[in-house]
């Protein structure tokens, strides 16, 4: 689970990027950049709240479906 401090630290990083959006004149570019920032933030919070991602994205976890198999 992500701690409150980690959550707020990630939000603080993104706030500075969002504050810089006021320099963009085109609404399309503003929206595109804002969406990218927000999506990255959401992905990072989700990954940290579930668990740390593995180093090898192809590695599968061994799970047992039956309780008698340990």
Backbone as CSV, one residue per row, in Angstrom:
resi,resn,N_x,N_y,N_z,CA_x,CA_y,CA_z,C_x,C_y,C_z
1,UNK,0.842,-1.190,0.000,0.000,0.000,0.000,0.878,1.241,0.000
2,UNK,0.476,2.228,-0.737,1.220,3.482,-0.819,0.919,4.328,0.425
3,UNK,1.964,4.923,0.972,1.770,5.764,2.151,1.294,7.153,1.717
4,UNK,0.769,7.875,2.680,0.275,9.224,2.401,1.417,10.133,1.957
5,UNK,2.589,9.946,2.560,3.743,10.767,2.205,4.165,10.523,0.756
6,UNK,4.177,9.250,0.331,4.532,8.931,-1.047,3.507,9.499,-2.023
7,UNK,2.237,9.371,-1.658,1.151,9.877,-2.500,1.285,11.381,-2.705
8,UNK,1.514,12.096,-1.616,1.639,13.550,-1.692,2.926,13.980,-2.393
9,UNK,3.993,13.203,-2.228,5.244,13.528,-2.918,5.062,13.402,-4.431
10,UNK,4.358,12.372,-4.865,4.101,12.201,-6.292,3.199,13.326,-6.813
11,UNK,2.206,13.702,-6.028,1.309,14.793,-6.426,2.077,16.110,-6.526
12,UNK,3.012,16.326,-5.612,3.801,17.558,-5.625,4.653,17.655,-6.889
13,UNK,5.220,16.527,-7.312,5.994,16.519,-8.551,5.122,16.908,-9.735
14,UNK,3.927,16.382,-9.766,3.031,16.631,-10.894,2.468,18.043,-10.857
15,UNK,2.343,18.633,-9.677,1.796,19.980,-9.560,2.662,20.988,-10.314
16,UNK,3.963,20.843,-10.197,4.857,21.762,-10.892,4.691,21.661,-12.401
17,UNK,4.503,20.440,-12.904,4.292,20.253,-14.343,2.952,20.853,-14.770
18,UNK,1.947,20.705,-13.937,0.623,21.256,-14.259,0.658,22.791,-14.214
19,UNK,1.412,23.346,-13.286,1.517,24.804,-13.189,2.154,25.401,-14.445
20,UNK,3.055,24.664,-15.071,3.709,25.142,-16.292,2.766,25.128,-17.493
21,UNK,1.648,24.463,-17.375,0.698,24.390,-18.487,0.086,25.746,-18.818
22,UNK,0.131,26.675,-17.897,-0.468,27.985,-18.154,0.245,28.726,-19.292
23,UNK,1.457,28.302,-19.637,2.204,28.924,-20.734,1.754,28.424,-22.107
24,UNK,0.996,27.346,-22.140,0.553,26.774,-23.413,-0.668,27.540,-23.908
25,UNK,-0.633,27.985,-25.142,-1.726,28.791,-25.705,-2.797,27.934,-26.378
26,UNK,-2.415,26.811,-26.935,-3.362,25.963,-27.640,-4.103,25.049,-26.651
27,UNK,-5.429,25.077,-26.725,-6.212,24.234,-25.829,-5.926,22.761,-26.086
28,UNK,-5.755,22.375,-27.339,-5.481,20.989,-27.677,-4.178,20.522,-27.028
29,UNK,-3.117,21.321,-27.136,-1.835,20.966,-26.531,-1.935,20.939,-25.004
30,UNK,-2.686,21.876,-24.452,-2.902,21.915,-22.999,-3.567,20.637,-22.536
31,UNK,-4.659,20.281,-23.212,-5.410,19.082,-22.820,-4.568,17.819,-22.985
32,UNK,-3.829,17.723,-24.071,-2.998,16.551,-24.344,-1.922,16.402,-23.273
33,UNK,-1.261,17.490,-22.928,-0.211,17.449,-21.921,-0.776,17.161,-20.537
34,UNK,-1.899,17.805,-20.206,-2.543,17.565,-18.917,-2.940,16.101,-18.777
35,UNK,-3.512,15.535,-19.823,-3.926,14.133,-19.800,-2.727,13.212,-19.599
36,UNK,-1.625,13.514,-20.235,-0.422,12.690,-20.094,0.104,12.741,-18.663
37,UNK,0.142,13.936,-18.079,0.613,14.094,-16.703,-0.287,13.316,-15.752
38,UNK,-1.591,13.464,-15.912,-2.545,12.833,-15.016,-2.530,11.307,-15.164
39,UNK,-2.389,10.824,-16.392,-2.335,9.378,-16.633,-1.077,8.776,-16.023
40,UNK,0.050,9.445,-16.177,1.302,8.967,-15.572,1.192,8.922,-14.055
41,UNK,0.587,9.942,-13.486,0.407,9.999,-12.034,-0.484,8.850,-11.566
42,UNK,-1.586,8.647,-12.237,-2.496,7.561,-11.869,-1.843,6.199,-11.981
43,UNK,-1.062,5.984,-13.049,-0.388,4.704,-13.234,0.614,4.457,-12.116
44,UNK,1.378,5.488,-11.775,2.388,5.328,-10.741,1.759,5.056,-9.375
45,UNK,0.693,5.761,-9.054,0.008,5.531,-7.779,-0.590,4.129,-7.742
46,UNK,-1.188,3.702,-8.837,-1.765,2.360,-8.897,-0.693,1.294,-8.720
47,UNK,0.419,1.423,-9.420,1.489,0.444,-9.300,2.043,0.388,-7.891
48,UNK,2.235,1.534,-7.271,2.777,1.552,-5.912,1.773,1.045,-4.881
49,UNK,0.482,1.245,-5.135,-0.501,0.789,-4.156,-0.721,-0.720,-4.240
50,UNK,-0.496,-1.306,-5.406,-0.646,-2.751,-5.548,0.614,-3.439,-5.043
51,UNK,1.723,-3.131,-5.634,3.019,-3.684,-5.243,4.085,-3.064,-6.122
52,UNK,5.302,-3.423,-5.841,6.401,-2.963,-6.677,6.409,-3.804,-7.947
53,UNK,6.508,-3.187,-9.115,6.570,-3.967,-10.351,7.875,-4.763,-10.414
54,UNK,7.795,-5.949,-10.990,8.996,-6.772,-11.085,9.955,-6.187,-12.113
55,UNK,11.206,-6.557,-12.000,12.212,-6.059,-12.929,12.028,-6.682,-14.309
56,UNK,11.589,-7.939,-14.328,11.369,-8.641,-15.587,9.867,-8.711,-15.826
57,UNK,9.384,-7.939,-16.776,7.944,-7.874,-17.009,7.368,-9.189,-17.505
58,UNK,8.218,-10.089,-18.001,7.737,-11.364,-18.533,7.676,-12.446,-17.477
59,UNK,8.250,-12.202,-16.311,8.287,-13.205,-15.261,6.889,-13.422,-14.699
60,UNK,6.527,-14.689,-14.595,5.220,-15.027,-14.050,5.387,-15.513,-12.618
61,UNK,4.380,-15.272,-11.830,4.409,-15.709,-10.449,3.841,-17.115,-10.360
62,UNK,4.416,-17.905,-9.471,3.913,-19.244,-9.233,2.764,-19.146,-8.236
63,UNK,1.604,-19.541,-8.663,0.452,-19.532,-7.773,-0.113,-20.934,-7.695
64,UNK,-0.690,-21.255,-6.574,-1.327,-22.556,-6.431,-2.823,-22.348,-6.399
65,UNK,-3.513,-23.208,-7.104,-4.952,-23.092,-7.158,-5.625,-23.977,-6.119
66,UNK,-4.911,-24.998,-5.697,-5.472,-25.914,-4.698,-4.744,-25.729,-3.384
67,UNK,-5.468,-25.820,-2.288,-4.873,-25.621,-0.977,-3.967,-26.770,-0.562
68,UNK,-4.223,-27.971,-1.110,-3.391,-29.119,-0.718,-2.041,-29.125,-1.423
69,UNK,-1.806,-28.214,-2.330,-0.525,-28.087,-3.022,0.206,-26.873,-2.483
70,UNK,1.210,-27.089,-1.705,1.996,-25.968,-1.157,3.415,-26.036,-1.544
